[in-house]
């Protein structure tokens, strides 16, 4: 139960805080590697879906 709560609550919150810190550190501009991805919006979408799948797989493996 505690592992599931950790995966569901803490990891997305940590990713959100990390993203906020990166944006604040660059005065609202995206990092260079992310700006190159933003030109191709499909890559960002596919990367997000891939991240969801990877985190779901991690949750499944930790639950076993």
C-alpha positions in Angstrom: 0.0 0.0 0.0 2.7 2.5 0.9 4.7 1.8 -2.3 1.6 2.4 -4.4 1.0 5.7 -2.6 4.6 6.7 -3.1 4.3 6.0 -6.9 1.0 7.7 -7.3 1.6 10.8 -5.2 5.3 11.5 -4.7 6.8 10.7 -8.1 4.4 13.0 -10.1 4.8 15.7 -7.5 8.6 15.5 -7.7 8.4 15.7 -11.5 6.1 18.7 -11.3 8.4 20.5 -8.8 11.5 19.7 -10.9 9.8 21.1 -14.0 8.8 24.3 -12.1 12.4 24.7 -10.8 13.8 24.3 -14.3 11.4 26.9 -15.7 12.0 29.4 -12.9 15.7 29.0 -13.2 15.6 29.9 -16.9 13.2 32.9 -16.5 10.3 31.0 -18.1 12.2 29.7 -21.1 12.5 26.0 -21.7 15.9 24.3 -21.5 17.6 24.0 -24.9 17.0 20.2 -25.2 13.3 20.7 -24.5 13.0 23.7 -26.9 14.2 21.4 -29.7 11.5 18.9 -28.8 8.8 21.6 -28.6 9.2 22.2 -32.3 7.9 18.7 -32.9 4.8 18.5 -30.7 4.3 14.9 -31.5 7.5 14.0 -29.8 6.4 15.7 -26.5 3.1 13.8 -26.7 4.8 10.5 -27.4 7.3 11.1 -24.7 4.6 11.8 -22.2 2.7 8.6 -23.1 6.0 6.7 -22.9 6.6 8.1 -19.5 3.1 7.0 -18.3 3.7 3.5 -19.7 7.2 3.3 -18.1 5.9 4.4 -14.7 3.0 2.0 -15.0 5.4 -0.8 -15.7 7.6 0.2 -12.8 4.5 0.1 -10.5 3.6 -3.3 -11.8 7.1 -4.7 -11.3 7.3 -3.2 -7.8 4.0 -4.7 -6.9 5.1 -8.2 -7.8 
